[in-house]
Each structure stands twice: as structure tokens, then as C-alpha cells.
Amino acid sequence: MIGSNGEQLGIMSSRDAQLLARDQGVDLVEIAPNADPPVVKIIDWGKYQYQKMKEQAKNRKKAREKQSELKQMKIGLKISDNDLNIKIRKIRGFIEDGDHVKIMIVFRGREMAHKEIGQELLDKVLEQISDIAVADGKANFAGRNLSIGVRKK
């Protein structure tokens, strides 16, 4: 049995516990029914419900915060150095927020004949983010896109 101030009152019969709670003018709440012997606490029922509700809300909020998203960044073969640096900065921001990022090199028209240029561009991007990110696997072609997933180290 636990008292209203959190102090341990020891093991006692349920009748004695109920009388003690009634004398203090509060409720006797079963905290851990599966324990042997069951754990009860002398506390106001409304206050107990309020604390439990607040704790559940806090746990839900933490669960939402930890959930990572899959972000996607498309890069064309003819991208300028400045635009590439901006995209890399965005990728870094996503990774630091804990999100997974799918980097896609997009081929247009006759660019498909030069797949090695796309691979070089992808290697350049991966090299610049290698301090905070790691690739999930190998780069693969799907249609006109060369893509790879990256996540936080």
C-alpha cells in the first residue's frame, strides 16, 4: 500500500486499507492489480484520472515526434553548382530532423545514354553528406530515375 504522499505503508488487509482511505477522505485506487500482492494507493480519484490522462497525452506526443518521414529530393543532370548546394543543404536539414531521404537523379530525353554522369552526380551528393548520413543500399535505376535512400548515421 502506498500513502497519499507517496510513502510506503506496507502490506495490509483490504479492509484496513479501505478504513484508512475513508479516514483521510480520499479514495483507494488499485495501481498494479497483477502484482502479488496487488498495489493500491490512497489518492483522490479525480486527481489520479487527471494525472493518467496527462501522461497518456505526453506519451502520444513523444510517439508522434519520433515518427520519421520519407522525404524525396529530385536532382536533374544539368543542375548548377549553386542549386546543387541548396539541395544538399535541404537534404542535410531533413536528415538532421531524423527523416529518411530518397535522392533521385532524373534523366530527361537523351540523357539516358550517359548513366555514368548521373552516377557521378549521385556519388558527389553522397560524399558531401557522408559525415551525417549513410546510404540504405545500392543505387538502382527505375525507369528514367537513379535513386538511393539515405538515413542518419
PARO-394800 format. One record per residue: x, y, z of N, C-alpha, C in turn. Coordinates in steps of 0.001 Angstrom, whole numbers, plus 524288, in hexadecimal, padded with zeros to 5 digits. Each point is the difference from the previous one (the first is absolute). Layout:
<pts>
XYZXYZXYZ/...
</pts>
This chain:
<pts>
803497FB68800007FCB7804988000080378804DA80000/7FE4C803DE7FCFB802DA804F37FF997FC85804498022B/80235803638033C7FD058043F802637FF0C804787FC33/7FD18803E5801C27FE938046D7FCA8804AE803667FE9B/804307FFD28031C804AE803137FEDD804337FCC37FD42/7FEAF7FB247FE8A803B17FCA97FD43803347FC8A80393/7FF028001D80516803057FCD2803A07FDE37FA6A80026/8036D7FC41800F27FE8D7FA7E800437FD867FEEC80553/7FB4A7FDE47FFF57FD517FEB2804DF8003B7FA2A80127/802247FCED7FC6D800AC7FA6A800DB7FB4F7FCDD7FE44/800247FAF3801387FBD07FC697FE7E7FBEC7FFEE8044E/7FB04800877FE7E7FBB07FFCD803CE7FB2E7FDCB7FD5F/7FC387FEBA803147FB307FDC07FDE47FCF3804387FD18/7FC907FE457FC767FCF7803B97FCED7FC488031F80381/7FDF17FD98804137FC72802BC8039B802D48047A802CB/804CD7FED9801EF8030C80411802AE8015A804757FC3D/801537FE9D7FB1980158803EE7FC167FB4E8037B7FECD/7FB617FDA97FF847FB42803017FEEA7FEA9803A28048C/8009A7FE2A804C87FEF7803448049A803D08049D80036/804EB7FEF87FEE2803FB8042A8000B7FEC5804227FBE5/7FE597FE537FB597FEA4803AA7FBD47FB338032980183/7FC197FD74802497FB33802AA8019A801228041080436/803927FEC0803A380175803AE8042B80282804F27FDBC/802F87FF607FBBE80298804837FD9A7FC6B802E27FC30/7FB817FDB67FEC97FC36802957FC958015B7FFAD7FA3B/803127FC0D7FE7E801647FF477FA7F7FEC47FA617FE5F/801697FEA27FB2C7FEB77FAE67FDD88049E7FC4380064/7FECC7FAFB7FFB6803FB7FBEE7FFCF8001B7FDFD7FA64/80462800E87FD3C800607FEBB7FA70803E67FB8D7FF44/7FE6D7FC107FCF08036A7FB9A7FED680399801917FB7C/8050D8004280117803D7801D27FC33802077FB6E7FCB2/801837FBBC8027F802287FB747FD3E7FD037FB1C801B6/7FBBD7FEB37FD437FCD47FB8F801A4802A07FAB57FF1E/803B97FFA87FC6C8027F7FAFD7FECD804967FEC880396/80196803B78033F804587FF148038F7FE467FC5080457/803C97FDB2802AA7FEAE7FC768044E802B9801E0804E1/7FD8280255803BC7FA6E8016E8004F7FEDE804D97FCB1/7FB0B800E07FE957FE9D804977FCD58019180517802BB/801A2803D97FCD1801B480508802227FB68803D17FFC6/7FEDA8027A804767FBE1803EF800428024C8050A80216/7FD55804527FEB6801EA80522801A37FB7580331801FD/800F8802FD804187FC0A8038B8021A800948052A7FD18/7FC148013D7FCDA80046804B07FCC07FA7A801907FE6B/7FF4E804F57FEBC7FAF4801D97FE0D7FF517FDE67FA7A/7FB967FD777FEE57FF067FD807FAF080051803E27FB7A/7FDD2804958009380020803FD7FBE080592801A47FEC6/80324800BF8040D80573801857FF4C803087FBA07FD2D/7FEED7FB208017E802917FB7F7FD947FEAE7FFB57FA30/7FB06800A97FEAC7FE527FFD87FA89802968045F7FCDA/8005B804AE8024C8025E8047F7FD66805C87FEEA7FEE2/802D27FDEE803DD8058E7FED77FF42800C77FBD97FBC7/7FC9F7FC11800038005C7FBCD7FC227FEFF802177FA7E/7FC27803737FF807FEAF802537FAF580490803577FDFC/802648030E8036B8047A803477FE818049A7FCA07FE34/800F87FBBD802BF8044C7FC8A7FE9F7FF1A7FD747FAAC/7FB2B7FE6A7FEEB7FEC07FDA97FAF1800B6803EE7FB95/7FE67804E7800EC8009B8040F7FC0A805CD800FA7FEEA/803227FFF7804178059D800D77FF71802747FB8B7FCE3/7FE5F7FB2B801098020C7FB777FD287FE73800287FA42/7FB2B801AB7FEE17FE4A800717FA8980338804117FD1F/801198045D802978030D804297FD96805877FE187FECC/802607FD1C8039D805437FDF07FF21800097FC267FB79/7FBF77FCC47FFA37FFB57FC287FBCA7FF9D802B27FAB2/7FD09804517FFC17FF81802EC7FB1C8051F8028F7FE7E/802E4801FF803E9804EC802A87FEE18040E7FC407FDC5/800087FB27801D9803F07FC457FE587FEEA7FDBE7FA99/7FB53800837FE2A7FE937FDC07FAFB802D7802F97FBA2/8031B7FD347FCEC802DA8029C7FBCA7FD0F7FF5E7FAE1/800C1803B97FCAD7FD687FFF77FAEE803F87FEA47FBC3/7FE047FEAC7FB728035D7FF297FB787FF98804DD7FC98/8043B802DE7FFB68003C804A77FCB5802847FE7F7FAD4/7FEBF802E87FBEF802077FEC57FAD780276804E37FDB0/804AC7FF667FDB8802A8804647FD8C8016F7FE607FA70/7FDD4802CE7FC23801187FEE27FA8280424803C57FE09/803D07FDDB7FD38804508031D7FDED800A57FEA67FA3C/80027803F57FCB1800DE7FF397FA6C805C87FFC17FEC7/8015D7FDC67FB8D805877FF7D7FE8780297805427FEF4/7FD16803B97FDF0802408050A7FE837FF8E8041280452/7FFE37FE6F804E47FF5D8039E8045D805038032A800CD/7FF5A804F880149804978034B800E9802387FEDB80571/804DC80198800DB802917FEF5804FF7FD1B8029680486/7FE37804CE7FF3D7FD41802C38042E7FADA7FD468015E/7FD157FE727FBFC7FB107FD48800FC800F47FAC4802B2/804317FD5F7FE76801537FB058027D80150800D3805C1/802E880426801368015080125805797FB1C8011C80337/7FC34802AB7FDAF7FB1D80114802B77FD177FAE78011F/7FFCB7FC7E7FC267FD5C7FAF8800BB802C37FCC180428/8052E8002080009802F57FD11803EF7FEEE802318056F/7FF908052B8006B7FEB180271805057FAA37FE34801E4/7FC377FFA67FC657FABD7FE2380159800357FA4B801CB/8030A7FCC57FD398008B7FA7D801788024B7FF9280579/804088031E8011C8025D80005805387FBFD801638042E/7FCB9803EB7FEDE7FBF380190803C07FC277FB9580114/7FE627FD4C7FBD97FC687FB9C800A8802707FBBE8035E/804F47FEBB7FEEA802AA7FBD5802DA800B68017F805B6/80168804E48010A800AA801BB805687FADF7FFDD80304/7FB9B800917FD357FADE7FF9D802867FE747FA55800F3/8032A7FC4D7FE227FEEC7FA7F800DA7FCEB7FD657FBAB/7FF52802B47FBA27FD057FDC27FBAF803917FCCD7FC68/7FDB87FC3E7FD52802B97FD287FBE07FF4B8031F7FAF7/803FA800027FCAF7FFC4803057FB28801117FC637FB67/7FCC1800747FBFB800D27FD1E7FB2380200803F37FC09/804CF7FF417FE4780268803827FC337FF337FDA17FA97/7FDBC8030D7FC707FEEA7FE1B7FABA802CE8036E7FC0A/8031B7FD877FCAF80266802AD7FB917FC677FEFC7FB5F/7FDCE8042D7FDC57FC1D7FF8A7FBDC802A7800B37FAB0/7FF257FC3C7FC828021E800327FAB97FBAE801B47FC47/80140803A97FC737FC2C801E57FC2A8021F7FF047FA84/7FCA37FE6D7FCA18016B7FF6A7FA7D804A57FC827FF18/803F1802237FD58804917FCE37FE7F803F47FF6680464/7FED0802298048E803987FF818046F800907FA51801B9/7FC4B7FCA67FE8F800397FA778017A804CA7FD4D7FDAD/80224802357FBE7804A67FDBC7FD98804E2800DC80357/7FF9F8038C803E18047D8015C8034D7FEC57FEF9805BC/7FF017FB1C8012F7FEAE7FE89805628048E800E3803B7/804C77FFC57FDF280499800C280355800378058C80231/7FE01803D67FD217FFE580569801EE7FC5080060804B4/7FBA37FD557FF9F7FC4C7FFE78045B802537FD60804C8/802DF7FBC27FF2F802807FD48804628041D8037A80287/80302802EB7FCD4803EB8039C802177FD678044580349/7FB9C8020B7FE187FD288040B802DE7FE007FDD380536/7FDF07FB497FFEE7FE147FD8A804CB804747FF10803D7/8047C7FE407FE00804947FF2E80359801CD8051E80278/7FFB6804367FCFA8018C80523801F77FC64801B68047A/7FAEC7FF297FF617FC398015F8041A800F67FCB3804DC/800B07FAE17FF45800E17FC8180478805048015C802E6/80405801A27FD14804F3801788026F7FF51804DB80374/7FCDC803BD7FE2F7FF4D804D7802EC7FCA17FF4E804E7/7FCD87FBD88002D7FCCC7FF25804AF801E47FB4C80322/8048D7FDDE7FEA3801F07FB3D802808013B800B3805CB/800D8804D6801CC80132800D9805867FB427FF348038C/7FB36800A17FDF47FB597FF61803477FC4F7FBBB7FE22/800E57FDED7FB437FC4C7FC437FDC8802C77FB3E7FDC3/7FCFC7FBD47FF88801F77FB337FDB27FBDD7FDEB7FC3B/801C37FDA47FBB97FC627FDF07FC117FD767FAFF80205/7FAF67FF3F7FEB87FD277FB57801AA8014F7FB3D7FCB5/801FC800BC7FB6D8013B7FB9B7FC8A802EE802027FB43/7FF6B7FD337FBB38027A801AF7FB247FC2A803577FCE8/8022B8035B7FCB37FCBD803297FC887FDA37FC777FBDF/7FB12801007FEA27FD867FCC67FBFE7FD038035E7FC22/7FFB37FE097FB307FD1E802A77FBE57FA637FE2180008/7FC6E803AE7FF8E7FA727FEB87FF717FDE4803AA7FBD6/7FF4D7FE0E7FB5B7FE3A803537FBB880434803DD7FE80/7FED4805088008F803BE804247FEA58026E8026E804DE/7FFD97FD308046D8020A8021F804E78041B7FC6180255/804148025F8020B803EB7FD39803137FF0A801B380599/7FEC27FC5E803877FE99801A18054E802DB7FCCF8041D/800888026480493802627FD788048B7FD9B80267804E6/7FF687FCD8803FF7FDFA801E6805058048180115803AE/7FF908043580304803FA8013D803F57FD4E801068052D/802D47FEE3804377FDF0800E0805468045E801ED80385/7FE8F801BA8048E803C280213803CA803B97FBB4801DB/804EE8016A800C8803E27FC32801F27FE9D7FE3980566/
</pts>
